[in-house]
Amino acid sequence: MLFDETTNDISIRTEDDLQEIVNHLRNFTFPEKTTSKIHEVFCAYIFIVGCYKMNRLQLPISITCRESPDFEYYHKSANHKIGIEHTRATQESFKIAESEFKKHPEGSLIELCHYSPFENIPKLESDKGIIHPNDDLKGVGWGDNQTEQEWAEIMLNAIRSKTGLLNKPHFEIRSKNVLFVEDDSPVDFVKDDEKAIPLLRHNYSQTCFKQRTFDSIHILTNCVFIYDVFGECLRTSMKKMDMPNGSK
C-alpha cells in the first residue's frame, strides 16, 4: 500500500510489500506542479528502499505521515520509533530563476555559476543568470573546488535550519531523530562527490551546534543516496535502472 490522499499510514511486512514501493519509484516522475508533500513522500520511499539496498532495513515496519517530524517510522521487532524530517536544500535565488526561466524564449539557458550560497542575491536580480538565445555567456564558471564548496555550504544551511526546527517546543522527539536532505542545489550534478562529501563532513565537524542535533543525516544527491553522511557514510545508486528487482 502507498500513501495517497486518504492514507497516512502504511505497513511493510514483506519484501513483496517493499516491491510495490520500488515499482512506484521506477515509474515515478514529478508532476509539473509539485508540492512539499509530494517531495516528502518521494524521499520517504527513497529512504526505505535505500536502507533496504544497504541492509539497513528490518521488516516489518510501519510508517506514519505526520508533522514535526514529517514521518514516524516504527520497527515492531526493535520496539522503537524513528522520526524522519525532510528538507530540500537549495538556493532561493536559483529557484526564482527557474520559475522566471519558463517565461523566456525557447533556447534560453540558466548559467548556474551565478547562484552561489556565498553571495546574497536580491530577489529582483535572481534572473541574472538567464541567457537568451544567441547572447554571450556572462559568467566565468567555477574555479578549483568551488562547486564542492558551494554544495557543502548549501547542505549545511539546510541542516542548520532543520536543526533549529528540531529544537522547537512543538517538534516531537523520538528515540531516534533523522534528517533526510533532498539536494535541489544548482551544483548537484557538476560537483565531484569524492571531494564534496569529505568537505561537507569536515565543515559539519567544525560547526558548533549548541542545541540537540539529529542522530543521523541522509542525503539524496544526483540519484545517489548517502546513508548517515556524518557516520557510516554509505552510498548507493537510486537510478531507476539500479532499483532492486524482487528479493535480494
PLY file of the C-alpha trace (Angstrom):
ply
format ascii 1.0
element vertex 248
property float x
property float y
property float z
element edge 247
property int vertex1
property int vertex2
end_header
0.00 0.00 0.00
1.21 3.52 -0.84
0.49 6.92 0.65
-2.35 8.78 -1.03
-4.91 11.48 -0.22
-6.72 9.23 2.25
-3.88 7.03 3.54
-1.41 8.37 6.11
-0.24 5.01 7.46
1.41 2.17 5.58
2.85 -1.14 6.70
5.66 -3.02 5.00
5.63 -6.59 6.23
7.41 -8.49 3.48
9.68 -7.92 0.50
6.61 -8.18 -1.72
5.20 -5.10 0.04
8.50 -3.33 -0.48
8.46 -4.20 -4.17
5.29 -2.14 -4.58
7.26 0.93 -3.50
10.15 0.01 -5.81
7.76 -0.31 -8.76
6.23 3.05 -7.89
9.67 4.72 -7.89
10.58 3.11 -11.20
7.52 4.70 -12.83
7.60 7.98 -10.89
8.12 11.41 -12.42
7.48 14.68 -10.63
4.40 16.48 -11.95
4.91 19.98 -13.36
3.37 21.46 -10.24
4.79 19.75 -7.18
4.02 20.29 -3.52
6.18 19.85 -0.47
4.10 16.77 0.43
4.96 15.08 -2.89
8.67 15.60 -2.19
8.32 14.40 1.39
6.62 11.16 0.37
9.04 10.60 -2.51
12.00 10.91 -0.13
10.34 8.65 2.44
10.17 5.95 -0.24
13.79 6.61 -1.26
14.86 6.28 2.38
13.07 2.95 2.78
14.36 1.42 -0.46
17.87 2.83 0.01
18.08 1.36 3.52
16.87 -1.95 2.14
19.56 -1.97 -0.55
22.25 -1.41 2.12
20.87 -4.00 4.56
19.80 -1.25 6.98
16.10 -2.13 6.97
14.39 -4.57 9.31
10.93 -5.79 8.36
8.18 -5.48 9.35
7.88 -1.70 9.71
5.09 0.83 9.75
5.31 4.45 8.61
3.01 7.31 9.51
2.81 10.56 7.56
2.51 13.44 10.03
4.04 16.82 11.00
7.15 17.73 13.01
8.57 15.25 12.22
7.23 14.58 8.73
7.19 10.80 9.24
7.24 8.33 12.09
8.94 5.05 11.32
8.21 2.14 13.69
10.23 -1.06 13.98
7.94 -3.52 15.73
10.75 -6.02 16.35
13.04 -3.36 17.81
10.15 -1.65 19.62
11.28 1.89 18.91
10.09 4.82 16.85
12.21 6.91 14.49
11.24 10.43 13.49
12.12 11.37 9.91
12.23 15.05 8.96
12.59 16.04 5.29
14.08 19.17 3.75
15.03 20.38 0.27
18.45 22.04 0.12
18.57 24.75 -2.50
19.19 28.43 -3.25
16.17 30.74 -3.15
17.57 32.92 -5.97
18.08 29.84 -8.14
14.51 28.63 -7.60
13.20 32.10 -8.51
15.33 32.00 -11.67
13.91 28.58 -12.57
10.41 29.97 -12.27
11.26 33.05 -14.34
13.02 30.90 -16.92
9.69 29.46 -18.06
8.72 32.92 -19.36
11.78 33.25 -21.60
12.04 32.20 -25.26
12.93 28.65 -26.29
16.67 28.16 -26.46
17.39 30.25 -23.35
19.52 28.76 -20.56
20.45 29.36 -16.94
24.12 29.88 -16.08
24.32 28.03 -12.79
27.56 29.65 -11.64
25.67 32.87 -10.78
23.82 31.24 -7.87
26.31 30.89 -5.03
25.39 30.47 -1.34
28.27 32.83 -0.58
26.60 35.68 -2.48
23.47 37.50 -1.34
21.37 37.96 -4.49
18.33 40.27 -4.16
15.09 38.66 -5.34
14.69 41.24 -8.12
18.11 40.23 -9.51
17.50 36.47 -9.46
17.22 36.38 -13.25
20.85 37.50 -13.64
21.90 34.03 -14.81
19.27 33.66 -17.55
20.81 33.88 -21.03
18.68 34.44 -24.13
19.36 32.58 -27.41
22.47 33.93 -29.22
23.51 36.06 -26.24
27.03 35.71 -24.86
27.61 33.94 -21.57
28.12 36.35 -18.68
29.67 34.15 -16.00
33.23 32.94 -15.52
32.28 29.43 -14.38
33.71 27.79 -11.27
37.29 27.64 -10.12
39.17 24.84 -8.34
36.79 23.10 -5.92
34.24 25.92 -5.90
31.30 23.68 -6.81
32.13 21.35 -3.92
32.44 24.31 -1.52
29.10 25.71 -2.65
27.40 22.33 -2.37
28.73 21.78 1.14
27.53 25.23 2.21
24.04 24.70 0.75
23.76 21.34 2.55
24.95 22.88 5.83
22.49 25.75 5.54
19.64 23.25 5.19
20.91 21.20 8.14
21.26 24.30 10.33
17.71 25.36 9.52
16.18 21.98 10.36
18.31 21.66 13.50
16.62 24.84 14.66
13.22 23.23 13.98
14.27 20.09 15.86
14.67 22.24 18.98
11.30 23.98 18.75
8.81 23.09 21.52
6.26 21.65 19.08
8.75 19.19 17.48
8.08 15.70 18.86
11.33 13.95 19.78
11.55 10.21 19.15
14.06 7.58 20.28
15.96 8.39 17.08
15.58 11.56 15.05
16.88 11.60 11.50
17.02 14.20 8.75
16.64 13.43 5.05
18.11 16.16 2.82
16.85 16.25 -0.78
19.53 18.01 -2.83
17.90 20.63 -5.04
21.01 22.80 -5.43
22.33 24.30 -8.68
25.51 22.20 -8.45
24.21 18.74 -7.55
25.29 17.17 -10.85
28.52 19.10 -11.55
30.30 18.53 -8.24
32.80 15.74 -7.60
31.34 13.58 -4.82
34.78 12.28 -3.85
35.72 15.86 -2.94
32.33 17.22 -1.90
31.37 14.66 0.74
34.65 14.82 2.73
34.43 18.62 2.58
30.88 18.53 3.95
31.91 16.13 6.70
34.81 18.40 7.67
32.69 21.57 7.66
30.00 19.87 9.74
32.57 18.74 12.30
33.74 22.37 12.62
30.19 23.66 13.17
29.26 24.37 16.77
25.70 23.23 17.46
24.65 24.33 20.94
21.31 22.52 20.73
20.10 18.96 20.15
21.22 17.60 16.78
19.83 14.85 14.55
21.03 11.35 15.35
21.78 10.75 11.68
21.55 12.74 8.45
20.98 11.26 5.00
21.26 12.96 1.61
19.83 12.23 -1.82
22.04 13.92 -4.40
22.14 13.32 -8.15
20.35 9.95 -7.75
22.82 8.79 -5.09
21.52 8.01 -1.59
24.13 8.81 1.06
23.19 6.99 4.24
24.37 8.54 7.53
26.67 11.04 5.83
28.39 12.01 9.11
28.66 8.45 10.38
28.87 5.27 8.28
28.60 7.33 5.08
27.37 4.51 2.82
26.35 5.24 -0.77
24.04 3.51 -3.22
22.64 4.46 -6.60
18.92 5.20 -6.72
18.68 5.45 -10.50
15.70 3.56 -11.85
17.92 1.01 -13.56
19.60 0.27 -10.21
16.42 -0.29 -8.22
16.16 -3.77 -6.65
14.04 -6.23 -8.57
12.36 -8.84 -6.43
14.13 -10.38 -3.47
17.84 -9.77 -3.00
0 1
1 2
2 3
3 4
4 5
5 6
6 7
7 8
8 9
9 10
10 11
11 12
12 13
13 14
14 15
15 16
16 17
17 18
18 19
19 20
20 21
21 22
22 23
23 24
24 25
25 26
26 27
27 28
28 29
29 30
30 31
31 32
32 33
33 34
34 35
35 36
36 37
37 38
38 39
39 40
40 41
41 42
42 43
43 44
44 45
45 46
46 47
47 48
48 49
49 50
50 51
51 52
52 53
53 54
54 55
55 56
56 57
57 58
58 59
59 60
60 61
61 62
62 63
63 64
64 65
65 66
66 67
67 68
68 69
69 70
70 71
71 72
72 73
73 74
74 75
75 76
76 77
77 78
78 79
79 80
80 81
81 82
82 83
83 84
84 85
85 86
86 87
87 88
88 89
89 90
90 91
91 92
92 93
93 94
94 95
95 96
96 97
97 98
98 99
99 100
100 101
101 102
102 103
103 104
104 105
105 106
106 107
107 108
108 109
109 110
110 111
111 112
112 113
113 114
114 115
115 116
116 117
117 118
118 119
119 120
120 121
121 122
122 123
123 124
124 125
125 126
126 127
127 128
128 129
129 130
130 131
131 132
132 133
133 134
134 135
135 136
136 137
137 138
138 139
139 140
140 141
141 142
142 143
143 144
144 145
145 146
146 147
147 148
148 149
149 150
150 151
151 152
152 153
153 154
154 155
155 156
156 157
157 158
158 159
159 160
160 161
161 162
162 163
163 164
164 165
165 166
166 167
167 168
168 169
169 170
170 171
171 172
172 173
173 174
174 175
175 176
176 177
177 178
178 179
179 180
180 181
181 182
182 183
183 184
184 185
185 186
186 187
187 188
188 189
189 190
190 191
191 192
192 193
193 194
194 195
195 196
196 197
197 198
198 199
199 200
200 201
201 202
202 203
203 204
204 205
205 206
206 207
207 208
208 209
209 210
210 211
211 212
212 213
213 214
214 215
215 216
216 217
217 218
218 219
219 220
220 221
221 222
222 223
223 224
224 225
225 226
226 227
227 228
228 229
229 230
230 231
231 232
232 233
233 234
234 235
235 236
236 237
237 238
238 239
239 240
240 241
241 242
242 243
243 244
244 245
245 246
246 247
